[in-house]
Amino acid sequence: MISADFIGWLVALALLVVIIASAVRILFEYERGVVFRMGRYAGLKGPGLRFIIPVMDKIVKVSLRTVAMDVPPQDVITRDNVSIKVNAVLYFRVVQPDKALIEVENYLYATSQLAQTSLRSVLGQSDMDDLLSRRDQLNQHLQEILDRQTDPWGVKVSNVEIKHVDLPVEMQRAMARQAVAERERRAKVINAEGEFQASQKLADAAKIIATEPSALQLRFLQTLVEIAAEKNSTVVFPLPLDLIRPFLEKIEKPPQ
């Protein structure tokens, strides 16, 4: 039969195990433990095997790893009255675990709500063209605003990226027409520039031929060679009078 002393030792041993278990905490490298003693902040615990005072102390683990949080699609009306849906992704991490627990009730929820309101506010002050062409600057502006507002919570916002902009169908069609018109405009400009350069070259060639009549004769001969290479049966080619003028003068000159 089990004695009362043996039962007492078992109870004491069980209590000792419970006390030791409640006094020991293991923290990973990416975690920090915020210690509250009798409800008051008592300090931070680093990674490893840590001990606290049972019953009196309570330790709350906080992860220091970067969190990638999706910002749900937000209905935004831009400054030029275009209604769009925009979603983003937010990258942040806790740098001061004590503030993340003491200064705000739920820093994850608070950061998410702040990101949604800031996204609507910042994009609502931008034009549609700026949203499509200056996305990097808008991302940086959002990051600065969120980082400044989450600093009292001990949260560091490292990056904000606008993921997708959902345009209305009418706006997509208008942008497609604008892109086609822009390509046509560029084609006409390039064609006009080509015609202008060609006219300049022709004007330069005309000036050279005007000052050097022999250049025109060489051009005639070159054209004749090009025509002959195409195997035409009959070639009608104007012969410059300058080539036969010496012969005509000899014929017309009376013999002495």
Secondary structure as a PSIPRED ss2 file (coil, helix, strand):
# PSIPRED VFORMAT (PSIPRED V4.0)

   1 M C   1.000  0.000  0.000
   2 I C   1.000  0.000  0.000
   3 S C   1.000  0.000  0.000
   4 A H   0.000  1.000  0.000
   5 D H   0.000  1.000  0.000
   6 F H   0.000  1.000  0.000
   7 I H   0.000  1.000  0.000
   8 G H   0.000  1.000  0.000
   9 W H   0.000  1.000  0.000
  10 L H   0.000  1.000  0.000
  11 V H   0.000  1.000  0.000
  12 A H   0.000  1.000  0.000
  13 L H   0.000  1.000  0.000
  14 A H   0.000  1.000  0.000
  15 L H   0.000  1.000  0.000
  16 L H   0.000  1.000  0.000
  17 V H   0.000  1.000  0.000
  18 V H   0.000  1.000  0.000
  19 I H   0.000  1.000  0.000
  20 I H   0.000  1.000  0.000
  21 A H   0.000  1.000  0.000
  22 S H   0.000  1.000  0.000
  23 A H   0.000  1.000  0.000
  24 V E   0.000  0.000  1.000
  25 R E   0.000  0.000  1.000
  26 I E   0.000  0.000  1.000
  27 L E   0.000  0.000  1.000
  28 F C   1.000  0.000  0.000
  29 E C   1.000  0.000  0.000
  30 Y C   1.000  0.000  0.000
  31 E E   0.000  0.000  1.000
  32 R E   0.000  0.000  1.000
  33 G E   0.000  0.000  1.000
  34 V E   0.000  0.000  1.000
  35 V E   0.000  0.000  1.000
  36 F E   0.000  0.000  1.000
  37 R E   0.000  0.000  1.000
  38 M C   1.000  0.000  0.000
  39 G C   1.000  0.000  0.000
  40 R E   0.000  0.000  1.000
  41 Y E   0.000  0.000  1.000
  42 A E   0.000  0.000  1.000
  43 G E   0.000  0.000  1.000
  44 L E   0.000  0.000  1.000
  45 K E   0.000  0.000  1.000
  46 G C   1.000  0.000  0.000
  47 P C   1.000  0.000  0.000
  48 G E   0.000  0.000  1.000
  49 L E   0.000  0.000  1.000
  50 R E   0.000  0.000  1.000
  51 F E   0.000  0.000  1.000
  52 I C   1.000  0.000  0.000
  53 I C   1.000  0.000  0.000
  54 P C   1.000  0.000  0.000
  55 V C   1.000  0.000  0.000
  56 M C   1.000  0.000  0.000
  57 D E   0.000  0.000  1.000
  58 K E   0.000  0.000  1.000
  59 I E   0.000  0.000  1.000
  60 V E   0.000  0.000  1.000
  61 K E   0.000  0.000  1.000
  62 V E   0.000  0.000  1.000
  63 S E   0.000  0.000  1.000
  64 L C   1.000  0.000  0.000
  65 R C   1.000  0.000  0.000
  66 T C   1.000  0.000  0.000
  67 V E   0.000  0.000  1.000
  68 A E   0.000  0.000  1.000
  69 M E   0.000  0.000  1.000
  70 D E   0.000  0.000  1.000
  71 V E   0.000  0.000  1.000
  72 P E   0.000  0.000  1.000
  73 P E   0.000  0.000  1.000
  74 Q E   0.000  0.000  1.000
  75 D E   0.000  0.000  1.000
  76 V E   0.000  0.000  1.000
  77 I E   0.000  0.000  1.000
  78 T C   1.000  0.000  0.000
  79 R C   1.000  0.000  0.000
  80 D C   1.000  0.000  0.000
  81 N C   1.000  0.000  0.000
  82 V C   1.000  0.000  0.000
  83 S E   0.000  0.000  1.000
  84 I E   0.000  0.000  1.000
  85 K E   0.000  0.000  1.000
  86 V E   0.000  0.000  1.000
  87 N E   0.000  0.000  1.000
  88 A E   0.000  0.000  1.000
  89 V E   0.000  0.000  1.000
  90 L E   0.000  0.000  1.000
  91 Y E   0.000  0.000  1.000
  92 F E   0.000  0.000  1.000
  93 R E   0.000  0.000  1.000
  94 V E   0.000  0.000  1.000
  95 V C   1.000  0.000  0.000
  96 Q C   1.000  0.000  0.000
  97 P H   0.000  1.000  0.000
  98 D H   0.000  1.000  0.000
  99 K H   0.000  1.000  0.000
 100 A H   0.000  1.000  0.000
 101 L H   0.000  1.000  0.000
 102 I H   0.000  1.000  0.000
 103 E C   1.000  0.000  0.000
 104 V C   1.000  0.000  0.000
 105 E C   1.000  0.000  0.000
 106 N C   1.000  0.000  0.000
 107 Y H   0.000  1.000  0.000
 108 L H   0.000  1.000  0.000
 109 Y H   0.000  1.000  0.000
 110 A H   0.000  1.000  0.000
 111 T H   0.000  1.000  0.000
 112 S H   0.000  1.000  0.000
 113 Q H   0.000  1.000  0.000
 114 L H   0.000  1.000  0.000
 115 A H   0.000  1.000  0.000
 116 Q H   0.000  1.000  0.000
 117 T H   0.000  1.000  0.000
 118 S H   0.000  1.000  0.000
 119 L H   0.000  1.000  0.000
 120 R H   0.000  1.000  0.000
 121 S H   0.000  1.000  0.000
 122 V H   0.000  1.000  0.000
 123 L H   0.000  1.000  0.000
 124 G H   0.000  1.000  0.000
 125 Q C   1.000  0.000  0.000
 126 S C   1.000  0.000  0.000
 127 D C   1.000  0.000  0.000
 128 M H   0.000  1.000  0.000
 129 D H   0.000  1.000  0.000
 130 D H   0.000  1.000  0.000
 131 L H   0.000  1.000  0.000
 132 L H   0.000  1.000  0.000
 133 S H   0.000  1.000  0.000
 134 R C   1.000  0.000  0.000
 135 R H   0.000  1.000  0.000
 136 D H   0.000  1.000  0.000
 137 Q H   0.000  1.000  0.000
 138 L H   0.000  1.000  0.000
 139 N H   0.000  1.000  0.000
 140 Q H   0.000  1.000  0.000
 141 H H   0.000  1.000  0.000
 142 L H   0.000  1.000  0.000
 143 Q H   0.000  1.000  0.000
 144 E H   0.000  1.000  0.000
 145 I H   0.000  1.000  0.000
 146 L H   0.000  1.000  0.000
 147 D H   0.000  1.000  0.000
 148 R H   0.000  1.000  0.000
 149 Q H   0.000  1.000  0.000
 150 T H   0.000  1.000  0.000
 151 D H   0.000  1.000  0.000
 152 P H   0.000  1.000  0.000
 153 W H   0.000  1.000  0.000
 154 G C   1.000  0.000  0.000
 155 V E   0.000  0.000  1.000
 156 K E   0.000  0.000  1.000
 157 V E   0.000  0.000  1.000
 158 S E   0.000  0.000  1.000
 159 N E   0.000  0.000  1.000
 160 V E   0.000  0.000  1.000
 161 E E   0.000  0.000  1.000
 162 I E   0.000  0.000  1.000
 163 K E   0.000  0.000  1.000
 164 H E   0.000  0.000  1.000
 165 V E   0.000  0.000  1.000
 166 D E   0.000  0.000  1.000
 167 L C   1.000  0.000  0.000
 168 P C   1.000  0.000  0.000
 169 V H   0.000  1.000  0.000
 170 E H   0.000  1.000  0.000
 171 M H   0.000  1.000  0.000
 172 Q H   0.000  1.000  0.000
 173 R H   0.000  1.000  0.000
 174 A H   0.000  1.000  0.000
 175 M H   0.000  1.000  0.000
 176 A H   0.000  1.000  0.000
 177 R H   0.000  1.000  0.000
 178 Q H   0.000  1.000  0.000
 179 A H   0.000  1.000  0.000
 180 V H   0.000  1.000  0.000
 181 A H   0.000  1.000  0.000
 182 E H   0.000  1.000  0.000
 183 R H   0.000  1.000  0.000
 184 E H   0.000  1.000  0.000
 185 R H   0.000  1.000  0.000
 186 R H   0.000  1.000  0.000
 187 A H   0.000  1.000  0.000
 188 K H   0.000  1.000  0.000
 189 V H   0.000  1.000  0.000
 190 I H   0.000  1.000  0.000
 191 N H   0.000  1.000  0.000
 192 A H   0.000  1.000  0.000
 193 E H   0.000  1.000  0.000
 194 G H   0.000  1.000  0.000
 195 E H   0.000  1.000  0.000
 196 F H   0.000  1.000  0.000
 197 Q H   0.000  1.000  0.000
 198 A H   0.000  1.000  0.000
 199 S H   0.000  1.000  0.000
 200 Q H   0.000  1.000  0.000
 201 K H   0.000  1.000  0.000
 202 L H   0.000  1.000  0.000
 203 A H   0.000  1.000  0.000
 204 D H   0.000  1.000  0.000
 205 A H   0.000  1.000  0.000
 206 A H   0.000  1.000  0.000
 207 K H   0.000  1.000  0.000
 208 I H   0.000  1.000  0.000
 209 I H   0.000  1.000  0.000
 210 A H   0.000  1.000  0.000
 211 T H   0.000  1.000  0.000
 212 E C   1.000  0.000  0.000
 213 P H   0.000  1.000  0.000
 214 S H   0.000  1.000  0.000
 215 A H   0.000  1.000  0.000
 216 L H   0.000  1.000  0.000
 217 Q H   0.000  1.000  0.000
 218 L H   0.000  1.000  0.000
 219 R H   0.000  1.000  0.000
 220 F H   0.000  1.000  0.000
 221 L H   0.000  1.000  0.000
 222 Q H   0.000  1.000  0.000
 223 T H   0.000  1.000  0.000
 224 L H   0.000  1.000  0.000
 225 V H   0.000  1.000  0.000
 226 E H   0.000  1.000  0.000
 227 I H   0.000  1.000  0.000
 228 A H   0.000  1.000  0.000
 229 A C   1.000  0.000  0.000
 230 E C   1.000  0.000  0.000
 231 K C   1.000  0.000  0.000
 232 N C   1.000  0.000  0.000
 233 S C   1.000  0.000  0.000
 234 T C   1.000  0.000  0.000
 235 V C   1.000  0.000  0.000
 236 V C   1.000  0.000  0.000
 237 F C   1.000  0.000  0.000
 238 P C   1.000  0.000  0.000
 239 L C   1.000  0.000  0.000
 240 P C   1.000  0.000  0.000
 241 L H   0.000  1.000  0.000
 242 D H   0.000  1.000  0.000
 243 L H   0.000  1.000  0.000
 244 I H   0.000  1.000  0.000
 245 R H   0.000  1.000  0.000
 246 P H   0.000  1.000  0.000
 247 F H   0.000  1.000  0.000
 248 L H   0.000  1.000  0.000
 249 E H   0.000  1.000  0.000
 250 K H   0.000  1.000  0.000
 251 I H   0.000  1.000  0.000
 252 E H   0.000  1.000  0.000
 253 K C   1.000  0.000  0.000
 254 P C   1.000  0.000  0.000
 255 P C   1.000  0.000  0.000
 256 Q C   1.000  0.000  0.000
